[in-house]
Amino acid sequence: MNENLFISPCIGICTIDKDTQNCIGCGRTRNEISKWIKLSHTERMKIMKRLGYGKRKNRKRLIKK
Protein backbone atom coordinates (compact mmCIF):
# COMPACT_ATOMS: atom_id res chain seq x y z
CA MET A 1 0.00 0.00 0.00
CA ASN A 2 1.23 3.48 -0.80
CA GLU A 3 2.04 5.10 2.54
CA ASN A 4 2.00 8.52 0.90
CA LEU A 5 -1.73 8.19 0.32
CA PHE A 6 -3.40 10.66 2.65
CA ILE A 7 -6.50 9.31 4.36
CA SER A 8 -8.66 10.81 7.04
CA PRO A 9 -11.83 9.78 8.88
CA CYS A 10 -13.03 13.40 8.69
CA ILE A 11 -16.57 13.75 7.35
CA GLY A 12 -16.71 17.53 7.56
CA ILE A 13 -18.68 17.74 10.81
CA CYS A 14 -15.96 19.28 12.93
CA THR A 15 -17.50 19.77 16.37
CA ILE A 16 -15.95 18.66 19.65
CA ASP A 17 -18.34 17.02 22.13
CA LYS A 18 -18.03 18.82 25.46
CA ASP A 19 -18.36 15.62 27.50
CA THR A 20 -16.11 13.20 25.60
CA GLN A 21 -13.79 15.79 24.01
CA ASN A 22 -14.02 13.78 20.78
CA CYS A 23 -15.16 15.07 17.42
CA ILE A 24 -18.81 14.17 16.86
CA GLY A 25 -18.13 13.76 13.13
CA CYS A 26 -15.10 11.46 13.01
CA GLY A 27 -14.64 10.35 16.62
CA ARG A 28 -11.01 11.46 16.92
CA THR A 29 -9.70 13.23 20.01
CA ARG A 30 -8.52 16.84 19.86
CA ASN A 31 -4.95 15.57 20.13
CA GLU A 32 -5.38 13.12 17.24
CA ILE A 33 -6.92 15.81 15.05
CA SER A 34 -4.18 18.35 15.77
CA LYS A 35 -1.36 15.84 15.12
CA TRP A 36 -3.00 14.00 12.18
CA ILE A 37 -0.88 15.59 9.44
CA LYS A 38 2.33 14.67 11.31
CA LEU A 39 1.37 11.07 12.11
CA SER A 40 2.86 8.18 10.20
CA HIS A 41 0.70 5.96 8.03
CA THR A 42 0.89 3.23 10.69
CA GLU A 43 -0.20 5.61 13.45
CA ARG A 44 -3.13 6.81 11.33
CA MET A 45 -4.17 3.23 10.60
CA LYS A 46 -4.20 2.40 14.34
CA ILE A 47 -6.58 5.30 14.94
CA MET A 48 -8.72 4.36 11.94
CA LYS A 49 -8.96 0.79 13.27
CA ARG A 50 -9.99 2.09 16.72
CA LEU A 51 -12.69 4.17 15.05
CA GLY A 52 -14.06 1.05 13.35
CA TYR A 53 -12.82 1.55 9.81
CA GLY A 54 -12.04 -1.64 7.97
CA LYS A 55 -14.73 -3.66 9.73
CA ARG A 56 -17.47 -5.13 7.63
CA LYS A 57 -20.89 -3.77 8.31
CA ASN A 58 -23.68 -6.24 9.01
CA ARG A 59 -25.89 -5.84 6.00
CA LYS A 60 -29.10 -7.67 5.36
CA ARG A 61 -28.84 -9.64 2.18
CA LEU A 62 -31.47 -9.11 -0.41
CA ILE A 63 -33.04 -12.47 -1.01
CA LYS A 64 -34.70 -12.93 -4.38
CA LYS A 65 -37.80 -15.05 -4.19
GULUMLO-516088 format. One line per field, with one value per residue: z, y, x of N, C-alpha, C in turn; residue in one letter. Coordinates in Angstrom, 3 decimals, decimal comma, always signed. Each point is the difference from the previous one (the first is absolute). Layout:
N
nw	Z|...
nv	Y|...
nu	X|...
caw	Z|...
cav	Y|...
cau	X|...
cw	Z|...
cv	Y|...
cu	X|...
resn	a|...
END
This chain:
65
nw	+0,000|-0,723|+0,783|-1,212|-0,149|-0,112|+1,156|+0,178|+1,262|-0,256|+0,497|+0,455|+1,038|+0,029|+0,933|+1,017|+0,397|+0,732|-0,023|-1,229|-0,445|-0,607|-1,240|-0,115|-0,894|+0,385|+1,200|-0,725|+0,807|+0,813|+0,813|-0,303|+0,107|+1,079|+0,284|-0,560|-0,419|+1,270|+0,136|+0,317|-1,132|+0,658|+0,475|-1,216|-0,487|+1,039|-0,251|-1,313|+0,392|+0,913|-1,043|-0,349|-0,594|-1,100|+0,870|-0,258|-0,675|+0,980|-1,164|-0,068|-0,307|-1,196|+0,389|-1,160|-0,079
nv	-1,175|+0,997|+0,123|+0,491|-0,994|+1,186|-0,582|+0,179|-0,170|+1,184|+0,370|+0,968|-0,787|+1,141|-0,783|+0,584|-1,234|+0,765|-1,096|-0,497|+1,256|-0,769|-0,021|+0,666|+0,545|+0,056|+0,523|+0,762|-0,137|+1,051|-0,780|-1,006|+0,867|+0,564|-1,271|-0,099|+1,204|-0,038|-0,702|-1,111|-0,644|-0,643|+1,168|+0,504|-1,087|+0,168|+1,297|-0,192|-0,937|+0,842|+0,814|-1,201|+0,722|-0,585|+0,243|-1,202|+0,681|-0,223|-0,548|+0,341|-1,248|+0,452|-0,593|-0,514|+0,237
nu	+0,847|-0,410|+1,071|+0,210|-0,876|-0,580|-0,288|-1,269|-0,370|+0,533|-1,194|+0,799|-0,234|+0,638|-0,541|+0,605|-0,297|-0,761|-0,752|+0,054|-0,089|-0,908|+0,460|-1,149|+0,801|+1,266|-0,197|+0,847|+1,051|-0,032|+0,676|-0,815|-0,994|+0,514|+0,259|-1,211|+0,264|+0,406|-1,135|+0,628|+0,153|+0,955|+0,401|-0,159|+0,586|+0,805|-0,010|+0,194|+0,853|+0,496|-0,072|+0,466|+0,937|-0,411|-0,989|-0,419|-0,867|-0,842|-0,073|-1,262|+0,064|+0,004|-1,073|+0,358|-1,282
caw	+0,000|-0,074|+1,273|-0,251|-0,194|+1,173|+0,329|+1,205|+0,321|+0,056|-0,863|-0,140|+1,134|+0,942|+1,257|+1,138|+1,043|+1,263|+1,003|-0,362|-0,620|-1,308|-1,086|-0,217|-1,396|-0,305|+1,203|+0,480|+1,105|-0,401|-0,201|-1,255|-1,097|-0,135|-0,420|-1,110|-1,162|+0,352|+0,348|-1,051|-0,554|+0,983|+1,111|-0,499|-0,152|+1,346|+0,384|-0,870|+0,477|+1,250|-0,354|-0,620|-1,446|-0,422|+0,431|-0,877|+0,587|-0,125|-0,955|-0,321|-1,390|-0,758|-0,431|-1,111|+0,129
cav	+1,175|+1,246|+0,708|+1,425|+0,260|+0,684|-0,367|+0,637|-0,381|+1,227|+0,044|+1,399|+0,468|+0,229|+0,542|-0,779|-0,273|+0,563|-1,047|-0,987|+0,703|-0,600|+0,594|-0,744|-0,452|-1,104|-0,780|+0,182|+0,933|+1,273|-0,274|-0,736|+0,918|+1,007|-0,637|-0,909|+0,246|-0,400|-1,417|-0,941|-0,807|-1,038|+0,634|+0,329|-1,242|-0,439|+0,831|-0,378|-1,293|+0,270|+0,651|-0,990|-0,108|-1,281|-1,080|-0,192|+0,334|-1,053|+0,420|-1,022|-0,411|+0,002|-1,365|-0,033|-1,128
cau	-0,847|+0,750|-0,083|-0,134|-1,410|-0,527|-1,367|-0,505|-1,374|-0,795|-1,185|-0,385|-0,796|+1,099|-0,504|+0,487|-0,979|+0,491|+0,169|+1,027|+1,130|+0,238|-0,758|-1,234|-0,005|+0,920|+0,296|+1,371|+0,220|+0,626|+1,423|+0,142|-0,303|+1,061|+1,254|-0,280|+0,863|+1,372|+0,043|+0,403|-1,084|-0,310|-0,713|-1,341|-0,761|-0,393|-1,140|-1,109|-0,486|-0,718|-1,258|-0,872|+0,185|+0,544|-0,879|-1,152|-1,290|-1,004|-1,019|-0,991|+0,083|-1,256|-0,294|-0,957|-0,938
cw	+0,000|+1,284|-0,182|-0,237|+1,274|+0,217|+1,303|+0,252|+0,013|-0,978|-0,100|+1,074|+1,157|+1,246|+1,123|+1,041|+1,336|+1,059|-0,312|-0,519|-1,313|-1,038|-0,227|-1,437|-0,208|+1,211|+0,542|+1,180|-0,558|-0,348|-1,331|-1,199|-0,219|-0,517|-1,272|-1,154|+0,245|+0,320|-1,181|-0,486|+1,020|+1,176|-0,407|-0,088|+1,350|+0,469|-0,819|+0,462|+1,287|-0,271|-0,730|-1,506|-0,318|+0,459|-0,961|+0,771|-0,162|-0,888|-0,251|-1,485|-0,635|-0,559|-1,098|+0,147|-1,316
cv	+1,235|+0,793|+1,505|+0,398|+0,608|-0,407|+0,683|-0,481|+1,212|-0,066|+1,420|+0,523|+0,175|+0,730|-0,920|-0,129|+0,468|-1,058|-0,933|+0,634|-0,646|+0,721|-0,824|-0,507|-1,242|-0,858|+0,163|+0,977|+1,286|-0,213|-0,716|+0,913|+0,962|-0,593|-0,835|+0,139|-0,480|-1,485|-0,839|-0,763|-1,050|+0,574|+0,367|-1,253|-0,553|+0,773|-0,376|-1,335|+0,181|+0,614|-0,927|-0,108|-1,328|-1,181|-0,080|+0,349|-1,192|+0,525|-1,145|-0,311|+0,072|-1,399|+0,082|-1,225|-0,273
cu	+0,890|-0,179|-0,110|-1,453|-0,562|-1,439|-0,390|-1,421|-0,937|-1,169|-0,550|-0,938|+0,978|-0,491|+0,451|-1,110|+0,577|+0,258|+1,166|+1,285|+0,434|-0,843|-1,268|-0,108|+0,839|+0,365|+1,409|+0,039|+0,590|+1,470|+0,237|-0,238|+1,162|+1,305|-0,142|+0,987|+1,433|+0,135|+0,459|-1,231|-0,451|-0,782|-1,429|-0,863|-0,448|-1,225|-1,228|-0,610|-0,805|-1,367|-0,965|+0,116|+0,653|-0,826|-1,173|-1,264|-0,941|-1,119|-0,956|+0,116|-1,376|-0,207|-1,058|-0,884|-0,656
resn	m|n|e|n|l|f|i|s|p|c|i|g|i|c|t|i|d|k|d|t|q|n|c|i|g|c|g|r|t|r|n|e|i|s|k|w|i|k|l|s|h|t|e|r|m|k|i|m|k|r|l|g|y|g|k|r|k|n|r|k|r|l|i|k|k
END
